[in-house]
Amino acid sequence: MLIELESDAFRVPKIVLHEGLNVVIGDASAANSIGKSTVLMIVDFVFGGDSLLELNDDIVRNVGEHEYRFTFRFYEKLYYFKRATKNKEFVDVCDSSYVSVRTISLSDYTSWLMDVYATSKSELSFRAMVGPYSRVWPKENVTNVHRPLHAVPRQSAGDCIETLIKLFGRFNEVQQSSAIFSKAETERKIWRKAEGLDYVPKINKKDYLANEVELELISDEVAEIKKDLAQYALNLRAIVDREVMDLAQDKDLLLRERSKVQQRLSRTQQNLHSNKHVNSSQLESLKEFFPDVQVDKIVRIEEFHSAVARLLKQELTNTEKSLESQLSSLDVAIAQVNAKVATRLSDYENPNVIVDRVYHLSEKWQGLKGANRNYEKSSSLDLAYKEAKQDLEMIKQKVLDEIAAKINAELAKLVSEIYGQGASAPKLTLSQNSYKYEILDDTGTGTAFANLVLFDLAILSLTDLPFLVHDLPLFKNVENDAVAAFIVEYTKFSTKQIFTVLDEIEKYGQTTVEVLRRRCILELTEQDVLYKVKWRSR
């Protein structure tokens, strides 16, 4: 545990800490900016945090670069360290006089903290374990009352829930299923990517079933050839006729398409070559019967129609060329089919046709079979992914339900001790990627902050979490009697540490004041501030 904290920048050279509750006491006037929260930020800094320098940049600006020296005691052995504001990514391992022996990275230092504090080895980092429960203003987890698992708001709920599972030492139960799911998910993604890049042909279930029918027909035909090869060798006409029939069907489709194209071409050419314009001689003849007709206006209208007609003619010309091209392509395709038919009919007496037919069937069978194997592989990957996901969700939800049940039971116990029998306890509900923490029908501010304190007490009681850091804003809206009861709960933890701040302590009653005085590690007032340099009045 942390037993000593000192700095040349402090007004009081050394702060001595102890097991259980450690209280920084403010004055009766609740003076601000005297260093109460800063002490807790420094404790967080000693435990590997960075918020002191990120959120309190006025300290270095006014005090200058400085260092904090601190001592831990574990199993009667003392460990000495120091960490400077200038090189916050490193920690010095020291001798008993705080002379540096060697320098280690902050990561190595927090790994050491994890080793000495956690009795059961989890998959957590030290900061992931303690960060959510170090609630010091202006860190956002002080006021995020309905998200007690979040160290910072930007964390996903899923990550917070996984951290909770690890904190309770239950991650090994989920890990194997999680690994199976990750493998299934990765294999499925790789296969999908291969399909997307056309490295693997993709077919749907309808295609798969159609291929199965076609494969059966091919198998039947090959079996028929094998069964009576001698008959086929003597009479090739059946094989040839079958192929000619297939070609005839292809030709029929081509001829139908050619007929459609020919009809469209004829209509286009008819529209292209027809002339429906009115000429001037016809208009002059019109005046003989209608002397008052305005010929000029009719001429202008006719000129507009002529302009439109020219545009339409261009479009029709382009369409004519396109259709003639299509017609030519179809004629070539029909000619090719006719040539194949002629070739097959000439092969009546050629035994190579058997080999050609079997080769063609084999090639087609391989293609269809390969496509269906890919479909079966894809379906198998989908099924493995679905089953792995379901198994993981089932195991994970079981673990989460059991963790939530433990926390809720502890919350109910705490509420009963603090508020009395019958009082409503907050409830934690956990799911795979979300959670809720609330009391139904009570949305008061004081209740919300009290619930946050209760939650942390439950976690401290149920897990290897080594300490809590609770800043003054957590208590400002909570009833005095409830705060006094929280102090009693804090004192029950004799092997762990709680660091907190309170001011105006007389309002909590004489008994509580006596406890706070015994547990006081530092008292600050408007005159006696934390640092030697006082800049509040500047």
Sequence and secondary structure as in RCSB ss.txt:
>XXXX:A:sequence
MLIELESDAFRVPKIVLHEGLNVVIGDASAANSIGKSTVLMIVDFVFGGDSLLELNDDIVRNVGEHEYRFTFRFY
EKLYYFKRATKNKEFVDVCDSSYVSVRTISLSDYTSWLMDVYATSKSELSFRAMVGPYSRVWPKENVTNVHRPLH
AVPRQSAGDCIETLIKLFGRFNEVQQSSAIFSKAETERKIWRKAEGLDYVPKINKKDYLANEVELELISDEVAEI
KKDLAQYALNLRAIVDREVMDLAQDKDLLLRERSKVQQRLSRTQQNLHSNKHVNSSQLESLKEFFPDVQVDKIVR
IEEFHSAVARLLKQELTNTEKSLESQLSSLDVAIAQVNAKVATRLSDYENPNVIVDRVYHLSEKWQGLKGANRNY
EKSSSLDLAYKEAKQDLEMIKQKVLDEIAAKINAELAKLVSEIYGQGASAPKLTLSQNSYKYEILDDTGTGTAFA
NLVLFDLAILSLTDLPFLVHDLPLFKNVENDAVAAFIVEYTKFSTKQIFTVLDEIEKYGQTTVEVLRRRCILELT
EQDVLYKVKWRSR
>XXXX:A:secstr
 EEEEE TTBSSSEEE  SEEEEEE  TT  SSSSHHHHHHHHHHHTT  HHHHH THHHHHH S EEEEEEEET
TEEEEEEEESTTTTEEEEE TT  EEEEEEHHHHHHHHHHHH SS  S  HHHHHGGGEE TTSGGGT TT TT 
SSTTS HHHHHHHHHHHTT HHHHHHHHHHHHHHHHHHHHHHHHHHTTSS    HHHHHHHHHHHHHHHHHHHHH
HHTHHHHHH THHHHHHHHHHHHHHHHHHHHHHHHHHHHHHHHHHHHH      HHHHHHHHHH TT  HHHHHH
HHHHHHHHHHHHHHHHHHHHHHHHHHHHHHHHHHHHHHHHHHHHHTTTT THHHHHHHHHHHHHHHHHHHHHHHH
HHHHHHHHHHHHHHHHHHHHHHHHHHHHHHHHHHHHHHHHHHHH TT    EEEE SS EEEE TT   HHHHHH
HHHHHHHHHHHHS   EEEE GGGTTTS HHHHHHHHHHHTT SSSEEEEEE SGGGG HHHHHHHHHTEEEE  
SSS SBSS  TT 
